[in-house]
């Protein structure tokens, strides 16, 4: 289980959570969804990895997230 917060290098408290880039997360959600990668629709939800995910799924997701972040210049 993990969470990606966009627009902040680290998040240590609720105030910093309120400062994350919600619009950026929605762009990430839509970008990955179009690629068949389903992540939580809210930036405040955790992502879960399960035994059903193969190494290929994880690598594909990692590559798609990195590509998005490079495109968004985070």
C-alpha positions as a LaTeX table, in Angstrom:
\begin{tabular}{lrrr}
\hline
Residue & $x$ (\AA) & $y$ (\AA) & $z$ (\AA) \\
\hline
Unk1 & 0.00 & 0.00 & 0.00 \\
Unk2 & 1.32 & 3.45 & $-0.91$ \\
Unk3 & 0.20 & 6.91 & $-1.99$ \\
Unk4 & 1.55 & 9.39 & $-4.53$ \\
Unk5 & 1.23 & 13.04 & $-3.63$ \\
Unk6 & 1.96 & 15.35 & $-6.56$ \\
Unk7 & 3.45 & 18.79 & $-6.14$ \\
Unk8 & 5.27 & 18.05 & $-2.87$ \\
Unk9 & 8.59 & 16.30 & $-2.31$ \\
Unk10 & 7.35 & 14.92 & 0.98 \\
Unk11 & 4.17 & 15.12 & 3.03 \\
Unk12 & 4.53 & 15.04 & 6.79 \\
Unk13 & 1.26 & 16.47 & 8.07 \\
Unk14 & $-2.31$ & 17.33 & 7.12 \\
Unk15 & $-1.42$ & 20.90 & 6.16 \\
Unk16 & 0.99 & 19.57 & 3.55 \\
Unk17 & $-1.68$ & 17.16 & 2.27 \\
Unk18 & $-3.91$ & 20.18 & 1.66 \\
Unk19 & $-1.17$ & 21.70 & $-0.53$ \\
Unk20 & $-0.82$ & 18.80 & $-3.01$ \\
Unk21 & $-1.63$ & 19.18 & $-6.71$ \\
Unk22 & $-5.14$ & 17.72 & $-6.99$ \\
Unk23 & $-5.56$ & 18.75 & $-10.63$ \\
Unk24 & $-2.26$ & 17.07 & $-11.47$ \\
Unk25 & $-3.44$ & 13.88 & $-9.80$ \\
Unk26 & $-6.62$ & 13.95 & $-11.86$ \\
Unk27 & $-4.49$ & 14.28 & $-15.01$ \\
Unk28 & $-2.44$ & 11.27 & $-13.82$ \\
Unk29 & $-5.62$ & 9.30 & $-13.15$ \\
Unk30 & $-7.02$ & 10.04 & $-16.63$ \\
Unk31 & $-3.69$ & 9.34 & $-18.35$ \\
Unk32 & $-3.29$ & 5.95 & $-16.68$ \\
Unk33 & $-6.98$ & 5.07 & $-17.08$ \\
Unk34 & $-6.67$ & 5.57 & $-20.85$ \\
Unk35 & $-3.81$ & 3.04 & $-20.76$ \\
Unk36 & $-5.92$ & 0.50 & $-18.86$ \\
Unk37 & $-4.18$ & 1.15 & $-15.55$ \\
Unk38 & $-6.70$ & 1.69 & $-12.76$ \\
Unk39 & $-5.53$ & 3.75 & $-9.78$ \\
Unk40 & $-7.63$ & 5.32 & $-7.02$ \\
Unk41 & $-9.61$ & 8.25 & $-8.45$ \\
Unk42 & $-8.85$ & 10.42 & $-5.40$ \\
Unk43 & $-5.40$ & 11.73 & $-4.50$ \\
Unk44 & $-6.27$ & 11.01 & $-0.87$ \\
Unk45 & $-6.66$ & 7.24 & $-1.35$ \\
Unk46 & $-3.99$ & 4.58 & $-1.05$ \\
Unk47 & $-2.84$ & 2.42 & $-3.93$ \\
Unk48 & $-2.82$ & $-1.33$ & $-3.23$ \\
Unk49 & $-0.55$ & $-3.97$ & $-4.73$ \\
Unk50 & $-1.77$ & $-7.55$ & $-4.50$ \\
Unk51 & $-0.69$ & $-11.04$ & $-5.43$ \\
Unk52 & $-2.84$ & $-10.67$ & $-8.55$ \\
Unk53 & $-0.38$ & $-8.09$ & $-9.94$ \\
Unk54 & 2.43 & $-9.55$ & $-11.97$ \\
Unk55 & 5.89 & $-8.06$ & $-12.29$ \\
Unk56 & 4.85 & $-6.99$ & $-15.79$ \\
Unk57 & 1.85 & $-5.06$ & $-14.38$ \\
Unk58 & 4.08 & $-3.29$ & $-11.88$ \\
Unk59 & 6.73 & $-2.38$ & $-14.44$ \\
Unk60 & 4.10 & $-1.13$ & $-16.89$ \\
Unk61 & 2.53 & 1.02 & $-14.18$ \\
Unk62 & 5.92 & 2.36 & $-13.04$ \\
Unk63 & 6.86 & 3.25 & $-16.61$ \\
Unk64 & 3.51 & 4.98 & $-17.21$ \\
Unk65 & 3.82 & 7.02 & $-14.00$ \\
Unk66 & 7.40 & 8.04 & $-14.80$ \\
Unk67 & 6.39 & 9.01 & $-18.34$ \\
Unk68 & 3.57 & 11.15 & $-16.94$ \\
Unk69 & 5.84 & 12.82 & $-14.41$ \\
Unk70 & 8.44 & 13.61 & $-17.08$ \\
Unk71 & 5.73 & 15.08 & $-19.29$ \\
Unk72 & 4.38 & 17.18 & $-16.40$ \\
Unk73 & 7.89 & 18.25 & $-15.32$ \\
Unk74 & 7.46 & 17.33 & $-11.67$ \\
\hline
\end{tabular}
